[in-house]
Amino acid sequence: MDNVKLPWVHSGEHRSPRFAAWGERLWRHPLRYGVPALVGLIVLTLPVLTLDTAMPSIKVVPPGDSSRVGYGQVQAAFGPGATGPLQLVAPASEAGAAAAVAQRDPGVAQVLPAQRSGDLALIYAIPRQDPSSSAVSATIDRVRSELPAGTQVGGAVAENHDLAAALSAKTPLVIGVVLALGFVLLLVALQAPLIALAGVVTNLLATGAAFGVAKWIFQDGALHSLLGFEPQGFLDAWGPVFFFAMIFAISMDYTVFLLSSAKEHWDRTHDAKEAMVGGLAHSGRVIFAAGAVMVAVFFTFALSGPLPPKEMGLILGIAVLLDAMLIRLLLMPVLLRLLGPWAWYLPRWADRVLPDVRFGHGEEAPSRA
């Protein structure tokens, strides 16, 4: 077996000389490397401020698919809104009033005669725009606000509109819960509020940068010819919640790899430099290798035909690339360097509340005051 061994791999070697040297360099020149990394991540994050979301349109289907062809034929013959009619369900006595409201709305191209069944009437209203257009969402809101009491607006387009609104309303809550749980986890594991907070903030920065790149690719359409998709002009509405949770969970892995190793060195030596350099030397190879594997796996999804798998693969792949290479192996060690011993400071009140968690192996944990 030794005939096919890799010469640069050393079995049983836990401390990487290369990452130790990289840690020494970051210790000597933290701002030289940290400032450009931070500025770059902030620049990548800024496009998130103009990120638009909506439910997937027909463009998620490859152009040659039969359903895509039929969709286009219906729109060409009957108008862009014919593929997404609104269904107004009204009491039979209010059918005329409901139809009149829809006819007056500037976003409605045509209202079909009411179909009656018992005490209810079904009215189809054809929007002027494609179902995925934000103008149709505005039409739904206007029509709903003016319809007679007891009248509902349904149909696939209205369902997508309501689902997108629900996702948008819950996204801040999801983000807040994930950030809070992440901070609590790191605080319990590391016994250090400042570095736990730094871990959460840098995770958030990596996520924001990934979404900034996603906005550039999927909303603005950059590289769409190379990647083989037709941009929708927005990111799928389910993306922010789903991808944020996924990216944050992956980022937490790398955060724990690095900071638990640094914490072990700090507990043993109480030397800030040894905590930073030793932690990076012992965890850097694992972070680099695991990140490279995950990036390669995620980027393979970019080869798929439909758009949603492309979004998933590219967003997650970019997030892992940025998190592992720029944050865990650069920015976080720089923060450990700048914070020094304060990175591991634990207030007395927290010392009394938190459980005693240590990462040393085969050593007796010193008593806590």
C-alpha positions as CSV (number, residue, x, y, z in Angstrom):
1,M,0.0,0.0,0.0
2,D,2.9,2.4,0.6
3,N,3.5,2.4,-3.2
4,V,0.4,4.6,-3.7
5,K,0.7,6.8,-0.7
6,L,0.4,10.5,-1.0
7,P,3.8,12.1,0.0
8,W,2.2,15.3,1.4
9,V,-0.1,13.5,3.7
10,H,1.3,12.6,7.1
11,S,-0.8,10.0,9.1
12,G,-1.4,11.0,12.7
13,E,-0.1,14.5,12.3
14,H,-2.6,16.9,13.9
15,R,-0.7,20.1,13.8
16,S,-0.2,21.5,10.3
17,P,3.1,23.4,9.8
18,R,1.6,25.3,6.9
19,F,-1.4,26.5,8.9
20,A,0.8,27.3,11.8
21,A,2.9,29.5,9.6
22,W,-0.3,31.1,8.3
23,G,-1.4,31.8,11.8
24,E,2.0,33.4,12.6
25,R,1.6,35.6,9.6
26,L,-1.9,36.7,10.6
27,W,-0.6,37.4,14.1
28,R,2.1,39.7,12.8
29,H,-0.1,41.5,10.2
30,P,-3.7,41.2,11.3
31,L,-4.9,44.4,9.6
32,R,-3.1,43.8,6.4
33,Y,-5.2,40.6,5.8
34,G,-8.2,41.3,7.9
35,V,-9.3,44.6,6.5
36,P,-9.4,43.6,2.8
37,A,-11.3,40.4,3.7
38,L,-13.8,42.4,5.8
39,V,-14.3,45.0,3.1
40,G,-14.7,42.4,0.4
41,L,-17.4,40.5,2.4
42,I,-19.2,43.8,3.1
43,V,-19.2,44.7,-0.6
44,L,-20.6,41.3,-1.5
45,T,-23.3,41.7,1.2
46,L,-24.6,45.1,0.1
47,P,-26.6,43.8,-2.9
48,V,-28.9,42.0,-0.3
49,L,-30.5,45.4,0.3
50,T,-32.1,45.3,-3.1
51,L,-32.8,41.6,-3.2
52,D,-36.3,40.7,-4.6
53,T,-38.1,37.5,-3.9
54,A,-41.2,35.8,-5.5
55,M,-42.6,32.4,-6.1
56,P,-41.0,30.4,-9.0
57,S,-42.1,31.3,-12.5
58,I,-42.3,29.2,-15.6
59,K,-38.6,30.2,-16.2
60,V,-37.5,27.5,-13.7
61,V,-38.5,25.0,-16.5
62,P,-35.9,24.5,-19.3
63,P,-37.0,26.3,-22.5
64,G,-37.4,23.1,-24.5
65,D,-39.8,21.4,-22.1
66,S,-43.3,20.7,-23.5
67,S,-45.0,22.5,-20.5
68,R,-42.9,25.6,-21.2
69,V,-43.8,25.5,-24.9
70,G,-47.5,25.1,-24.1
71,Y,-47.3,27.9,-21.5
72,G,-45.9,30.3,-24.1
73,Q,-48.6,29.3,-26.7
74,V,-51.4,30.1,-24.3
75,Q,-49.9,33.5,-23.5
76,A,-49.4,34.3,-27.1
77,A,-53.0,33.4,-28.0
78,F,-54.9,34.8,-25.0
79,G,-52.6,37.2,-23.3
80,P,-49.8,37.0,-20.6
81,G,-52.3,36.7,-17.7
82,A,-54.2,33.8,-19.3
83,T,-51.9,31.2,-17.6
84,G,-52.7,32.5,-14.1
85,P,-56.4,33.5,-13.8
86,L,-57.7,34.8,-10.5
87,Q,-60.7,32.9,-9.1
88,L,-63.2,35.1,-7.3
89,V,-65.6,33.1,-5.1
90,A,-68.6,35.2,-4.0
91,P,-72.1,34.7,-2.6
92,A,-74.4,34.4,-5.6
93,S,-76.2,37.7,-4.5
94,E,-72.9,39.5,-4.8
95,A,-71.6,38.1,-8.0
96,G,-72.4,41.2,-10.1
97,A,-70.7,43.5,-7.6
98,A,-67.6,41.3,-7.4
99,A,-67.4,41.1,-11.2
100,A,-67.7,44.9,-11.4
101,V,-64.8,45.4,-9.0
102,A,-62.6,43.1,-11.0
103,Q,-63.6,44.9,-14.3
104,R,-62.7,48.3,-12.9
105,D,-59.2,47.3,-11.8
106,P,-56.5,48.4,-14.2
107,G,-54.6,45.2,-13.7
108,V,-57.4,43.0,-15.0
109,A,-57.7,42.4,-18.7
110,Q,-60.9,40.4,-18.8
111,V,-63.6,39.0,-16.5
112,L,-65.4,35.9,-17.6
113,P,-69.2,35.3,-16.9
114,A,-69.9,34.0,-13.4
115,Q,-70.5,30.3,-12.9
116,R,-73.2,29.6,-10.3
117,S,-73.6,26.6,-8.0
118,G,-76.1,26.9,-5.3
119,D,-75.4,30.0,-3.2
120,L,-72.0,30.6,-4.6
121,A,-70.6,32.1,-7.8
122,L,-67.2,31.5,-9.4
123,I,-65.7,34.4,-11.5
124,Y,-62.5,34.1,-13.5
125,A,-60.5,37.4,-13.7
126,I,-57.6,37.4,-16.2
127,P,-54.7,39.7,-15.2
128,R,-52.9,41.8,-17.8
129,Q,-49.4,40.6,-16.7
130,D,-47.6,37.3,-16.4
131,P,-48.5,35.4,-13.2
132,S,-45.0,35.9,-11.7
133,S,-45.1,39.7,-12.2
134,S,-45.2,41.9,-9.1
135,A,-48.0,43.8,-10.8
136,V,-50.3,40.8,-10.4
137,S,-49.5,40.7,-6.7
138,A,-50.5,44.4,-6.5
139,T,-53.7,43.6,-8.5
140,I,-54.6,40.8,-6.0
141,D,-54.3,43.2,-3.1
142,R,-56.3,45.9,-4.7
143,V,-59.1,43.6,-5.8
144,R,-59.3,42.0,-2.3
145,S,-59.6,45.4,-0.6
146,E,-62.6,46.4,-2.7
147,L,-64.6,43.2,-3.0
148,P,-67.9,42.7,-1.3
149,A,-68.0,41.0,2.1
150,G,-67.7,37.3,1.9
151,T,-65.9,37.2,-1.4
152,Q,-62.5,35.4,-1.6
153,V,-59.8,35.5,-4.2
154,G,-58.1,32.2,-4.9
155,G,-56.4,30.2,-7.6
156,A,-52.7,29.2,-8.0
157,V,-51.5,32.7,-8.5
158,A,-53.2,34.0,-5.4
159,E,-51.9,31.0,-3.4
160,N,-48.4,31.8,-4.5
161,H,-48.9,35.4,-3.5
162,D,-50.1,34.5,-0.1
163,L,-47.3,32.0,0.5
164,A,-44.7,34.5,-0.6
165,A,-46.2,37.1,1.8
166,A,-46.2,34.5,4.7
167,L,-42.6,33.6,4.0
168,S,-41.5,37.2,3.9
169,A,-43.3,38.0,7.1
170,K,-41.7,35.0,9.0
171,T,-38.2,35.5,7.6
172,P,-37.0,38.0,10.3
173,L,-38.3,35.8,13.0
174,V,-36.5,32.7,11.6
175,I,-33.3,34.7,11.3
176,G,-33.6,36.0,14.8
177,V,-34.2,32.6,16.3
178,V,-31.3,31.0,14.4
179,L,-28.9,33.8,15.5
180,A,-30.0,33.5,19.1
181,L,-29.7,29.8,19.2
182,G,-26.3,30.0,17.5
183,F,-25.1,32.5,20.1
184,V,-26.3,30.4,23.0
185,L,-24.6,27.3,21.6
186,L,-21.3,29.0,21.1
187,L,-21.6,30.7,24.5
188,V,-22.1,27.4,26.3
189,A,-19.4,25.6,24.3
190,L,-16.7,28.4,24.5
191,Q,-17.6,30.1,27.8
192,A,-16.7,33.4,26.2
193,P,-19.4,35.9,25.2
194,L,-17.2,38.1,23.0
195,I,-15.9,35.4,20.7
196,A,-19.3,33.7,20.7
197,L,-20.8,37.0,19.5
198,A,-18.0,37.3,16.9
199,G,-18.8,33.8,15.7
200,V,-22.4,34.6,15.1
201,V,-21.7,37.9,13.4
202,T,-19.2,36.4,11.0
203,N,-21.6,33.6,10.2
204,L,-24.2,36.3,9.4
205,L,-21.6,38.1,7.2
206,A,-20.9,34.9,5.3
207,T,-24.6,34.3,4.7
208,G,-25.1,37.9,3.6
209,A,-22.2,37.7,1.2
210,A,-23.6,34.5,-0.3
211,F,-27.0,36.1,-0.8
212,G,-25.4,39.2,-2.3
213,V,-23.7,37.0,-5.0
214,A,-27.0,35.1,-5.5
215,K,-28.7,38.4,-6.2
216,W,-26.0,39.3,-8.8
217,I,-26.4,35.9,-10.5
218,F,-30.1,35.0,-10.2
219,Q,-31.8,38.4,-10.0
220,D,-29.5,40.4,-12.2
221,G,-28.7,37.5,-14.6
222,A,-24.9,37.6,-14.4
223,L,-23.3,34.5,-15.8
224,H,-26.7,33.1,-16.8
225,S,-25.4,32.1,-20.3
226,L,-22.5,30.3,-18.8
227,L,-24.6,28.5,-16.2
228,G,-27.4,27.7,-18.6
229,F,-30.5,29.3,-17.1
230,E,-32.9,32.1,-17.8
231,P,-33.0,34.7,-15.0
232,Q,-36.4,35.3,-13.3
233,G,-35.5,38.7,-12.1
234,F,-35.8,37.6,-8.5
235,L,-34.8,34.9,-6.0
236,D,-37.3,32.2,-5.2
237,A,-39.3,33.3,-2.1
238,W,-38.5,30.1,-0.2
239,G,-34.8,30.7,-0.7
240,P,-34.0,33.2,2.1
241,V,-35.5,31.1,4.9
242,F,-34.2,27.7,3.6
243,F,-30.7,28.8,2.5
244,F,-30.2,31.0,5.6
245,A,-30.8,28.1,7.9
246,M,-28.7,25.7,5.8
247,I,-25.8,28.2,5.5
248,F,-25.8,29.1,9.2
249,A,-25.8,25.4,10.2
250,I,-22.8,24.7,8.0
251,S,-21.0,27.8,9.2
252,M,-21.5,26.7,12.8
253,D,-19.6,23.5,12.0
254,Y,-16.5,25.4,10.9
255,T,-16.8,27.9,13.7
256,V,-16.8,25.1,16.3
257,F,-13.9,23.3,14.6
258,L,-11.7,26.4,14.9
259,L,-12.8,28.0,18.1
260,S,-13.0,24.7,20.1
261,S,-9.4,24.1,19.2
262,A,-8.4,27.6,20.1
263,K,-10.3,27.3,23.4
264,E,-8.4,24.1,24.2
265,H,-5.1,25.9,23.7
266,W,-6.3,28.8,25.8
267,D,-7.4,26.6,28.7
268,R,-4.0,24.9,28.7
269,T,-1.7,27.9,28.2
270,H,-3.7,31.1,28.8
271,D,-1.6,32.5,25.9
272,A,-3.7,34.4,23.3
273,K,-1.1,33.8,20.6
274,E,-0.9,30.1,21.2
275,A,-4.7,29.9,21.3
276,M,-5.0,31.6,17.9
277,V,-2.0,30.0,16.1
278,G,-2.4,26.6,17.8
279,G,-6.1,26.5,17.1
280,L,-5.6,27.4,13.4
281,A,-2.7,24.9,13.1
282,H,-4.8,22.0,14.5
283,S,-8.1,22.8,12.8
284,G,-7.1,24.5,9.5
285,R,-6.5,21.3,7.6
286,V,-9.9,19.9,8.6
287,I,-11.7,23.2,7.7
288,F,-9.9,23.4,4.3
289,A,-10.5,19.8,3.3
290,A,-14.1,19.7,4.5
291,G,-14.9,23.0,2.8
292,A,-13.3,21.9,-0.5
293,V,-15.4,18.7,-0.5
294,M,-18.6,20.5,0.2
295,V,-18.0,23.2,-2.4
296,A,-17.3,20.6,-5.0
297,V,-20.5,18.7,-4.1
298,F,-22.7,21.8,-4.0
299,F,-21.3,23.2,-7.3
300,T,-22.2,20.0,-9.1
301,F,-25.9,21.0,-8.7
302,A,-25.1,23.9,-11.1
303,L,-25.0,21.3,-13.8
304,S,-28.7,20.4,-13.4
305,G,-31.3,21.6,-15.8
306,P,-34.0,23.2,-13.6
307,L,-33.3,26.4,-11.9
308,P,-34.1,25.6,-8.2
309,P,-31.2,23.0,-7.9
310,K,-28.9,25.5,-9.5
311,E,-29.8,28.1,-6.9
312,M,-29.3,25.6,-4.1
313,G,-26.0,24.4,-5.4
314,L,-24.5,27.8,-6.2
315,I,-25.7,29.6,-3.1
316,L,-24.6,26.9,-0.7
317,G,-21.3,26.4,-2.6
318,I,-20.5,30.1,-2.6
319,A,-21.4,30.4,1.1
320,V,-19.1,27.5,2.1
321,L,-16.3,28.8,0.0
322,L,-16.5,32.3,1.5
323,D,-17.0,31.0,5.0
324,A,-14.2,28.5,5.1
325,M,-11.6,30.4,3.2
326,L,-12.2,34.1,4.1
327,I,-13.9,33.9,7.5
328,R,-12.7,30.8,9.4
329,L,-9.2,30.7,8.0
330,L,-8.6,34.5,7.9
331,L,-11.1,36.8,9.5
332,M,-11.8,34.8,12.7
333,P,-8.1,34.3,13.5
334,V,-7.6,38.0,13.0
335,L,-10.4,38.7,15.4
336,L,-8.7,36.4,18.0
337,R,-5.5,38.3,17.4
338,L,-7.2,41.8,17.9
339,L,-9.2,40.7,20.9
340,G,-6.3,39.0,22.6
341,P,-7.1,37.7,26.1
342,W,-10.5,39.6,26.0
343,A,-11.7,37.0,23.5
344,W,-11.9,34.5,26.3
345,Y,-13.2,36.8,29.1
346,L,-16.1,35.4,31.0
347,P,-18.1,37.7,33.4
348,R,-18.7,36.4,36.9
349,W,-22.4,36.2,36.5
350,A,-22.0,34.1,33.4
351,D,-19.5,31.9,35.1
352,R,-22.0,31.0,37.7
353,V,-24.8,30.3,35.2
354,L,-23.1,28.4,32.4
355,P,-22.2,24.7,32.6
356,D,-18.5,23.8,32.8
357,V,-17.5,22.8,29.2
358,R,-13.9,22.0,28.4
359,F,-12.2,20.7,25.3
360,G,-9.0,19.2,26.8
361,H,-8.6,15.5,26.5
362,G,-7.2,13.3,29.3
363,E,-6.7,16.2,31.6
364,E,-8.5,17.2,34.8
365,A,-10.5,20.4,34.4
366,P,-9.4,23.0,36.9
367,S,-12.0,24.1,39.4
368,R,-14.0,27.2,38.7
369,A,-14.4,30.0,41.1
